[in-house]
Amino acid sequence: MPAITADTLTLPRLSGPTPADTERPVRSVTTGPGGYEGEGFPVVRAFAGVNARDLDPFVHMDQMGEVEYQPGEPRGTDWHPHRGFETVTYMIDGRFAHQDSHGGGGMITDGATQWMTAGSGILHIETPPAELVESGGLFHGIQLWVNLPRSDKFAAPKYQSIEGPQVGLVASEDGGALVRVIAGDIGGHAGPGATHTPITLAHATVAPGAQLDVPWNRDFNALVYVLSGRGSVGPVGHPIEQGQLAVLGPGDRITVSAAPTQDAHRPALEVLLLGGRPLREPVFQYGPFVMNSKSELIAAVEDFNAGRFGTIPPDALTPHRSTR
């Protein structure tokens, strides 16, 4: 799991709790079911079974892989529309090529993030490059949907390419955990992602037996998702393992501990920390459209069918299908 690594002993450290700080308690732990997306790549539906009020301002999250593809097996998505929210694709292992109808695009690889504001409407594709399809290889990433507030539903589409070395790096107080801040702020350490909706998104690696204790904005909700490994979360140490999501209650800090022993092929606890300021607005979703009313959904479908989301460029990417 390469993402971006660093020597925690050389990084700035998070400060410990003050006497007035409270740890966020665990309200629920759910296990995401497996499924398939796009042309058939395996995913874990991380938010399945969780009340939408607890997720707000997030709408959807898939863990893509972790899978070791054989030659000819890698799959992605074909061209498809979005409106009313932002898609965030974070690649931990492997490569994904992106292109959209508003000129955004590039290769998302090992620790990079593609942040696409669909806003008023966009067409895009995410697909493994031809060489990965032919050779096979490790593939692991996250796609997160961040809702846009009513005032920004029809914002101009935008694309941000965040390369791995751009993320904010910080170590836990004892140096036992590395935190990569992709967006938002943790203890004064900011990530590069520019967001319409105030959120924090970070990927942490916690060494066996170590604890991560991070300050968290009291106005934000708080979610902990386990990408790999096992450990515990919260003040009473609720057990948590790969593919599980913990929803936390109110408080000032998030605590996550890694089990003293991990599987040989999963040497540390890998977690996503995410939260944001709830929008508390009506959510009407139909496939790739996330709006505030049924009439807006109908308009989105009509606008898409009328070609108002832009045009697929002449040099468009297409899913590569192996001849094997």
Secondary structure, 3 states (H helix, E strand, C coil): CCCCCCCHHHCCECCCCCCCCCECCEEEEEECCEEEECCCEEEEECCCCCCHHHHCCEEEEEEEEEEEECCCCCCCCCCEEEECEEEEEEEEECEEEEEECCCCEEEEECCCEEEEECCCCEEEEEECCHHHHHHCEEEEEEEEEEECCHHHCCCCCEEEEECHHHCEEEECCCCCEEEEEEECEECCEECCECCCCCEEEEEEEECCCCEEEEECCCCCCEEEEEEECEEEECCCCEEEECCEEEEECCCCEEEEEECCCCCCCCCCEEEEEEEECCCCCCCEEECCEEECCHHHHHHHHHHHHCCCCCCCCCCCCCCCCCCC
